[in-house]
């Protein structure tokens, strides 16, 4: 059995400390809906990962603020991508990283290069050296860039997995959350516990990696706390490939199709497109090529394959490592680029996806800024048009989180992003908004499939 964070989380809700910039959840209610969806825009901070208790307490506070007031009937709670990433810094082995994250060394060159993030990985490799050596002997050779994720398996299972499994069971809701980690097994063998377990925990158990593959995985737990589905991200971002050395999910064959097809909850089929996969359509908006084969190579057509498998709810958990008000990876205004993912899934006439759920991670992690506006969108919603900052307004948004300042000229928005960014030295550095969005999904409004 996993360590259960229930007691920690329940005790912590009486002492929840909200970030400086915080807003209650916004959304819409439809009494005809059969699935309530809540997307949580959590602000990360190293104070949340001092211990297993502080991590469980933080997640408990998010549930207290955003899940308890809004859950209804069958409820799906979607947390952002990489919400488990910070658990690498839990306990004595993560103390140096937590100290770095609050020092000038966190962003020595601002957010131009991930120098601080690379230094943190070096500190973690040193702290987990005994476990790294053991795993290199057992499963090696392991790419040095990802070896700490294998070494920290016990830590991540005790924190990330235990916390979200317990949350699903305690709240009796479906829960989606993401982390970079291998597969694992539980052991009580004293030798394995000594080799792979957390030296600060003495419960006679350890959680041991069963593979050296480390994938960016999105997990779905059911209302009884059981793990129902694990999706492996494909394709990966440049940062995930170069800095972290992560392994991609399957790109061809039955395993790739099953990964994209997702899982059914009631009358809805959920598909998981974690960040970049939600942009992988394989053709321009509205111009589907004749003879197009959506599941032939998911490294370029993942989202189209998801649509072809009957997915009607795209779950796009997000951790966007860049300034929201500024240029994205393709050189466009970042919110404009974003229109190619969740919004396109419900606006492109060549697709059939009915809903998109897109919660963002916010907060600086060393010298990596994470920001965005969480949203829930629907095909044919026909609501009063709204839009991301600096971008056109569209009627497909059922719920959209505000940004840190009201919309305005792009130049002024870019100035605000610069104030928020790592190493800015501004009074608003890292002052991102924590909030949530919610709505009700209706199975009887699903688009007919061709």
C-alpha angles and dihedrals in degrees: 000000000000125000104265119225095197098107092044092049096046093049092048097054090074089060102037114156113202122207118258092257107049136146134184118251119281126206151112133275127217115182088202092060120112099194124046111206124197120188113197120210099200124190111223122219132166090235086074093063105050088111143348087266095054091049093049089044092053092051088046089055091051088053091047092052103037111015105040095053095047112030114116132172110319103010132188117197115197120196123193127270117276095017086142096050096092092056087084085078097056120125133355092323090060098044095100091052092049089051091048091051091060097043133080087259090072091085112010092165098029113242096320094102132009093246094138092046091052090049090051091053089052091053091049092049089055093046093049095041096123092051092044091053091049093050094045087057093045103037105009158176088061122178105256090226093065101027094101090059089058092044092052095052093115092050094049095047092050092048114025101028096039094046098051094040089052091046092054091049095044095047094034091229138122110259130201119194135155140219142156107250146122128247115276148191134208121246137183095185105129093221093051092044089054092048102042108018130097105269090215093058120074108184098118094250139098137183111228128198113242096194139028090227109112113192133179094246133189114207129202119202123191127228090269091056095253119139107246104174142007120199122195117214118245129203104030128214122248090252092054091050100042107031099030104024093219124177121246124234118248116296103190140028134024094318091056093049092048090049091054096040093067123187139296123247110187107309095343130085111214120206123189120224106169108201111295095033088063088065095048103100100134096224139050122275111289096357107100108177120238110260092017112172107204098188101043097096116006093190086079104019105034096128093046090051089051089054091047091055092061099261109162098174117053111201107202107181106188142205104168109190099210146061113294094212101054143047119323130211094287092050095253128117102287097236089048090056088048091063085074094069127038095008093047091051090065100030105046108097091212091065134070104203107130104194138023126198114196118174118175134215111230132190137069116278103198102300096344114097116208118194145142145122116274115225146175116208137186136199111251093001092151094198128148103292117256131166149188117279113287091007138103119274122248135186097229096083112105091173131006128180116228120241126238091274132020119272117278144135113338092238092059091044090053089052090055091051089052090054091051095046126107114275094011092128088213122136087246096053107139092000096139127157122261113200143117142233130217143180143155121259121214120210091196090065096055114134115254111254121233 
